[in-house]
Amino acid sequence: MLTIDHTHVTIPLTFREPGYDPLKDFTPIAGVGQYYNAMAASSKTGIRSLRDLAAWLKANPGQHNFGIPAAGSIPQFAGLIVGHIPVGFGSLTDLIEHHRSGQLRVLAVIRDSGYVLQ
């Protein structure tokens, strides 16, 4: 079975009973690719950095909705672009063009070393 991070990270963190144990029920055989996850904010929020996000969270109690692509990337990104979801997570590959177009702002890339957005 070829899988991505959703089976081992997203689903176990968002569902109480995912129906499997990601550490016990899978045996890794080989890595075939790599991609980076990222956090992005809707341009509608004005959040342009992690510092801005911290200030926004303090100034907007009760509006702390975060999107994850558990139901699919397309619904989450649509919600981010129109401002229904203030902050979301996804693969950098999915987010980068929306960042470049100004629809979203990538705030952080989750990986073991730095990354420069171009």
Contacts in CASP RR format, 6 or more apart in sequence:
PFRMAT RR
TARGET T0000
AUTHOR 0000-0000-0000
METHOD contacts of the structure
MODEL  1
MLTIDHTHVTIPLTFREPGYDPLKDFTPIAGVGQYYNAMAASSKTGIRSL
RDLAAWLKANPGQHNFGIPAAGSIPQFAGLIVGHIPVGFGSLTDLIEHHR
SGQLRVLAVIRDSGYVLQ
1 26 0 8 1.000
2 32 0 8 1.000
3 26 0 8 1.000
5 37 0 8 1.000
6 69 0 8 1.000
6 70 0 8 1.000
7 22 0 8 1.000
7 26 0 8 1.000
8 22 0 8 1.000
8 26 0 8 1.000
9 22 0 8 1.000
10 68 0 8 1.000
10 69 0 8 1.000
10 70 0 8 1.000
11 18 0 8 1.000
11 22 0 8 1.000
11 70 0 8 1.000
12 18 0 8 1.000
12 22 0 8 1.000
14 68 0 8 1.000
14 70 0 8 1.000
35 91 0 8 1.000
35 92 0 8 1.000
35 93 0 8 1.000
36 91 0 8 1.000
36 92 0 8 1.000
36 109 0 8 1.000
36 110 0 8 1.000
36 111 0 8 1.000
36 115 0 8 1.000
37 89 0 8 1.000
37 90 0 8 1.000
37 91 0 8 1.000
37 92 0 8 1.000
37 109 0 8 1.000
37 110 0 8 1.000
37 111 0 8 1.000
38 89 0 8 1.000
38 90 0 8 1.000
38 91 0 8 1.000
38 92 0 8 1.000
38 95 0 8 1.000
38 106 0 8 1.000
38 107 0 8 1.000
38 108 0 8 1.000
38 109 0 8 1.000
38 110 0 8 1.000
39 87 0 8 1.000
39 88 0 8 1.000
39 89 0 8 1.000
39 90 0 8 1.000
39 106 0 8 1.000
39 107 0 8 1.000
39 108 0 8 1.000
39 110 0 8 1.000
40 80 0 8 1.000
40 87 0 8 1.000
40 88 0 8 1.000
40 89 0 8 1.000
40 90 0 8 1.000
40 95 0 8 1.000
40 98 0 8 1.000
40 99 0 8 1.000
40 104 0 8 1.000
40 105 0 8 1.000
40 106 0 8 1.000
40 107 0 8 1.000
41 47 0 8 1.000
41 48 0 8 1.000
41 52 0 8 1.000
41 53 0 8 1.000
41 80 0 8 1.000
41 86 0 8 1.000
41 87 0 8 1.000
41 88 0 8 1.000
41 104 0 8 1.000
41 105 0 8 1.000
41 107 0 8 1.000
42 79 0 8 1.000
42 80 0 8 1.000
42 81 0 8 1.000
42 82 0 8 1.000
42 83 0 8 1.000
42 85 0 8 1.000
42 86 0 8 1.000
42 87 0 8 1.000
42 103 0 8 1.000
42 104 0 8 1.000
42 105 0 8 1.000
43 81 0 8 1.000
43 102 0 8 1.000
43 103 0 8 1.000
43 104 0 8 1.000
43 105 0 8 1.000
44 82 0 8 1.000
44 83 0 8 1.000
44 86 0 8 1.000
45 56 0 8 1.000
45 83 0 8 1.000
45 86 0 8 1.000
45 87 0 8 1.000
46 52 0 8 1.000
46 56 0 8 1.000
46 105 0 8 1.000
47 53 0 8 1.000
47 56 0 8 1.000
47 86 0 8 1.000
47 87 0 8 1.000
47 105 0 8 1.000
47 107 0 8 1.000
48 105 0 8 1.000
48 107 0 8 1.000
49 107 0 8 1.000
50 107 0 8 1.000
50 108 0 8 1.000
53 87 0 8 1.000
53 107 0 8 1.000
56 86 0 8 1.000
57 64 0 8 1.000
63 86 0 8 1.000
64 86 0 8 1.000
65 85 0 8 1.000
65 86 0 8 1.000
65 87 0 8 1.000
66 85 0 8 1.000
66 86 0 8 1.000
66 87 0 8 1.000
66 88 0 8 1.000
66 89 0 8 1.000
67 76 0 8 1.000
67 80 0 8 1.000
67 85 0 8 1.000
67 87 0 8 1.000
67 88 0 8 1.000
67 89 0 8 1.000
68 76 0 8 1.000
68 88 0 8 1.000
68 89 0 8 1.000
68 90 0 8 1.000
69 76 0 8 1.000
69 89 0 8 1.000
69 90 0 8 1.000
69 94 0 8 1.000
73 90 0 8 1.000
73 91 0 8 1.000
73 94 0 8 1.000
76 85 0 8 1.000
76 88 0 8 1.000
76 90 0 8 1.000
77 94 0 8 1.000
77 95 0 8 1.000
77 98 0 8 1.000
77 104 0 8 1.000
79 85 0 8 1.000
80 86 0 8 1.000
80 87 0 8 1.000
80 88 0 8 1.000
80 98 0 8 1.000
80 103 0 8 1.000
80 104 0 8 1.000
81 98 0 8 1.000
81 103 0 8 1.000
81 104 0 8 1.000
87 107 0 8 1.000
92 106 0 8 1.000
92 109 0 8 1.000
92 115 0 8 1.000
95 104 0 8 1.000
95 106 0 8 1.000
96 106 0 8 1.000
96 117 0 8 1.000
98 104 0 8 1.000
99 105 0 8 1.000
99 106 0 8 1.000
99 117 0 8 1.000
106 117 0 8 1.000
109 115 0 8 1.000
END
